[in-house]
């Protein structure tokens, strides 16, 4: 496997960033600094980056139905529960693809494939993500229209989103809205709804590309098959 691809699959960096690490002299193979970008890593090679050994496991991909109350991280310095606590049987060194907020539930991908992670999370790749939000107030065409045009959040314009009003409760003064985006900024969905006067009360991600949560109860997970992974990659590269 080509050295930059090896490092990307190991989760070190994207292929391009891996090449930068190589050219900067930070990659060592079998105790020899690596400068050949075309080097093919063999099974017996010992690869190190900044003095730390890098191991390339077989790529794996998981879908987790994340409950509220868990951090989308491998560990937490405050001792809070992370999504890894829900997957103790998984032996590979996986990590979340992007994140869901502590109080947001739903579909979260996890993998040990750094190149796949970069493909799914880079802003230029448009993989649709569908959220169901319970918002305060009465959602309607007028107040949701800015979201379809590309609203500005902290001075940055978001890509146009799609919405569907699922339910309105005038007595309790809340609405249920489906929102489809293909970016992944921190707190993006909450900030978008807040910007149009509809604060989020509850939020869940129910779809990621072609993946949905059917058959995966809250707190449970399953491994993706090759077809599902290919569909996600194709959607990001379209």
LUMVOLUM-423894 format. One record per residue: residue in three letters; x, y, z of N, C-alpha, C in turn. Coordinates in steps of 0.2 Angstrom, whole numbers, plus 2048, in hexadecimal, padded with zeros to 3 digits. Layout:
BEGIN
ALAXYZXYZXYZ/...
END
This chain:
BEGIN
UNK8047FA800800800800804806800/UNK80380B7FC8078117FB807815802/UNK80D81880480E81A80B80981F80D/UNK80782480880282980A7FB82680C/UNK7F98218087F381D8097F381980F/UNK7F98168117FA8138177F881781D/UNK7FB81D81D7FB8228227F3824823/UNK7F082581D7E982781D7E5822820/UNK7E681C81E7E18168217E3815828/UNK7E981782B7EA8168327E781C836/UNK7E48218337E18268367E682C838/UNK7EC82C8357F18318377EF838834/UNK7ED83882D7EC83E82A7E983C823/UNK7E684181F7E483F8187EA83E814/UNK7E983B80E7EF83A80A7F3840808/UNK7F08458077F484B8067F884E80C/UNK7F584D8127F884F8187FE84A819/UNK7FD84481880283F819808840815/UNK80784280E80C84480A81084A80D/UNK80D84F810810854813815852819/UNK81284D81D81684A82381C847820/UNK81B84381A821840818827845815/UNK82484A81282984F80F82C853815/UNK82985381A82C857820830853824/UNK83184C82283684882683384582C/UNK82D84582D82A84383382883B833/UNK82983882D82783182C82D82D82C/UNK82E82783083382383083181C82E/UNK83481882A83281182883980D829/UNK83880882E83D804830844808832/UNK84280D83684881183984B816834/UNK84881682E84B81A829846820827/UNK84882682784482C82584182B81E/UNK83A82B81D83782A816836830813/UNK83983080C838836808835834801/UNK83482E80083182B7FA82982B7FB/UNK8268307F781F8307F881B82A7F5/UNK81F8267F081C8217ED81E81A7F0/UNK82181A7F68238147FA81D8107FB/UNK81E8097FA8188047FB81A801802/UNK8158028078167FF80D8157F780D/UNK81A7F380F8197EC8108177EA817/UNK8157E48178127E181E8177E1823/UNK81D7E18228227E18278257E7829/UNK8237ED8268267F38278237F682D/UNK8287FA8318267FD837826805835/UNK82080883581F80F83381E81383A/UNK82181883A82181D84081F82483D/UNK81B82884181A82F84081C833846/UNK82083784682383B84B825836851/UNK82883184F82A82C854825827857/UNK81F82885581A82385781881E852/UNK81881885481781284F80F81384C/UNK80E81284680881284380680B840/UNK8008098427FD8028407F780383C/UNK7F78008377F28008327ED7FA832/UNK7E87FB8367E37F58377DF7F5831/UNK7DB7EF8307D67EE82B7D17F482C/UNK7CF7F78277CA7FD8287C37FA82A/UNK7C07FD82F7B97FB8317B5801831/UNK7AF8008317AA8068307A4803834/UNK7A280883979C80683D79780C83D/UNK79180A83E78B80F83F78980E846/UNK78881384A786813851780817852/UNK77B81585577581985777781C85E/UNK77982285D77C825863776828868/UNK77682686E771829873774830875/UNK76F83487877183B87B775839881/UNK77A83E88377E83D88978583A888/UNK78783988178D83688079183B87C/UNK79883B87D79C83F87979F83C873/UNK79F83F86D7A183C8677A983D867/UNK7AC83886B7B383986C7B683286E/UNK7BC83186D7BF82A86F7C082A877/UNK7C283087A7C38318817C0838883/UNK7C08398897BE84088C7C1841892/UNK7C58478927C98498987C584B89E/UNK7BE84B89D7BA84D8A37B68478A6/UNK7B88418A37B583B8A57AE8398A3/UNK7AC83D89E7A583C89C7A5836897/UNK79F83389779E82D89279F82F88B/UNK7A382B8877A482C8807A082687C/UNK7A082787679C8228717A081B872/UNK7A781C8737AB8168747A8811879/UNK7A581487E7A281088479D80C882/UNK79A80D87C794809879796804875/UNK79D8048737A07FF86E7A67FB871/UNK7A57F88777AB7F587A7AD7EE877/UNK7A97EB8727AB7E586F7AF7E7869/UNK7AF7ED8667B37EE8607BB7EF862/UNK7BF7EB85F7C67EA8607CA7EF85D/UNK7C87F18577CC7F68537CC7FD856/UNK7D18018557D18088587CD80D853/UNK7C780C8547C28118507C1817854/UNK7BF81C8507BD8238537B782684F/UNK7B482B8527AE82D84E7B0831848/UNK7AB8318437AC83583D7A883B83E/UNK7AB84183F7A88478417A5846848/UNK7A084984A79D84985179684A851/UNK79284885678C84A85878D84D85F/UNK78985386078A85686778785186D/UNK78A85387378884F87978084D879/UNK77C852878775852878772850872/UNK77584E86D77284C866773845865/UNK76E84286376E83B86276E83985B/UNK76E83285976E83085277482D84F/UNK77482D84977982A84578082D845/UNK78482984778B82B84778F825844/UNK79482784079982283D79F822841/UNK7A281C8417A981B8447AD817840/UNK7B38188407B881483B7BF81583E/UNK7C481183B7CB81283C7CE814835/UNK7CA8168307CC81882A7CD820829/UNK7D382282A7D482A82A7D282D823/UNK7D382981D7D182C8177CA82D816/UNK7C68278187BF8278187BC82D81D/UNK7BF82E8227BD8338277BE83A824/UNK7C383B8207C584281D7BF843817/UNK7BE83D8147B983E80E7B2840811/UNK7B083D8177AA83E8197A984581D/UNK7AE84881F7AE84E8237B0854820/UNK7B485381A7B78598177B185D814/UNK7B18648157AC8688127AA86880B/UNK7AF8668077AD8668007AA8607FE/UNK7A985B8027A585580079E855803/UNK7998547FF79385580178E84F802/UNK79084C80878C84680A78684980E/UNK78084780C77A84A80F779847816/UNK77784B81B77684982276F84B824/UNK76B84782676484982876384982F/UNK76084E83275F84F83975785083A/UNK75584E84074E84F84274F854848/UNK74C85A84874C85E84D746860850/UNK74586085774086385A74286A85C/UNK73E86F85974087685A73B87A85E/UNK73D87F862738883865735888860/UNK72E88986072B88D85B72888A856/UNK72588E85172188B84C72588C845/UNK72788684372B88683D727887837/UNK72988B83272588C82C72988E826/UNK72688F82072A89081A72E89781B/UNK72B89C81E72E8A281F7358A2823/UNK73489F82973A89F82D73F89A82B/UNK73D89582874289082674589181F/UNK74389681B74589881474D899814/UNK74F89D81975689F81975B899819/UNK75989481C75D88E81C75E88B815/UNK75988C81175988980A75D88D806/UNK75F89380876389880476A898806/UNK76C89580C77389580E77489B813/UNK77289981977289E81F77989F821/UNK77B8A58247828A68277828A582E/UNK7878A183078889F83778F8A2839/UNK78F8A683E7968A984079A8AC83A/UNK7968AF8357998B282F79B8AD82A/UNK7998A782A79B8A282579489F822/UNK7948A081C78D89D81878D896818/UNK78789381A78688C81A78388A813/UNK78488481178188280B77A88280B/UNK77688280676F88280776D87B809/UNK76887B80E76587581175E87480E/UNK75C86E81075586C80E75186A814/UNK74B86C81574786B81B740868819/UNK73D86581E73686281E733863825/UNK72E86782572A86882B72686182C/UNK72885E83272485883371E859838/UNK71F85D83C71985E84171A865844/UNK71486884671386E84970F86D84F/UNK71186F85570D86F85B70C87685E/UNK70687985C70588085E703881866/UNK70187B8696FF87C87070687C874/UNK70A87787271187787671687B872/UNK71487F86D719883869720880867/UNK71F87A86472587886172487485A/UNK72987385772887085072D86A84F/UNK72C86684B731860849732861842/UNK73986284173B86483A74185F838/UNK74185D83274685982F74B85E82B/UNK75185D82C75686282975C85E826/UNK75D85F81F76285B81C76886081A/UNK76E85F81C77486381B77985E818/UNK77F86181678485C81478B85F816/UNK78B86481B79186681E791863825/UNK79686582A79686283079A867835/UNK79886D83579A87283A798870841/UNK79C87284679A87184D79387584E/UNK78F87185178887485378487784D/UNK78687584778387884177C878841/UNK77887284277187284276E876847/UNK77087684D76E87A85276F882851/UNK77488384E77688A84D77188D847/UNK77088884276C88A83C76588C83F/UNK76288784375B88884575B88E84A/UNK76088F84E76089585376089C84F/UNK76389C8497648A284575D8A4842/UNK75989F8417528A183E74D8A1844/UNK74F8A184A74A8A285074789C852/UNK74A89685174789085374C88B857/UNK74D88D85D75288A861750882861/UNK75687E861755877861754874868/UNK74F87086974E86D86F750866870/UNK75086386A75285C86A75485A862/UNK75A85786275D85685B75F84F85A/UNK75E84C85476084585376284584B/UNK76884184A76A840843767839841/UNK76383983C75F83383A762830833/UNK76683482F76983182976F834827/UNK77483082577A83282377C82F81C/UNK77B83381677C83081077682C80F/UNK77782580D77282080C77081D812/UNK77481E81777381A81E76E81D822/UNK76A81882576581A82A765816830/UNK76181783576281383B75D80D83C/UNK75A80B8377558068377597FF83A/UNK7567FD83F7597F684275E7F7847/UNK7607FD8487657FF84D763803853/UNK7617FF85875E80385E763808861/UNK76080D86576481286876A80E86D/UNK77081086C77580E87077980886C/UNK7768058677797FF86377C80185D/UNK7807FD85A7847FE8547847F884F/UNK7867F98497877F484578D7F6840/UNK7907F183D7967F28387937F3831/UNK7967F882E7937F98277967F4822/UNK7937F281D7957EE8187997F2812/UNK79C7EE80E7A07F180979C7F6804/UNK7967F48037917F77FE78F7FE802/UNK78E7FE80878C80480C79280980C/UNK79880680D79E80B80D79F80E806/UNK79E80A80179F80C7FA79A8127F8/UNK7948117FB78F8167F979081C7FC/UNK79381C80279582280679B826802/UNK7A08228007A68257FD7A38287F6/UNK79F8247F279D8277EC79982D7ED/UNK79582E7F27918347F479583A7F5/UNK79B8387F87A083E7FA7A48407F4/UNK7A583B7EF7A983D7E97A583F7E4/UNK79E83F7E479A8417DF79A8497DD/
END
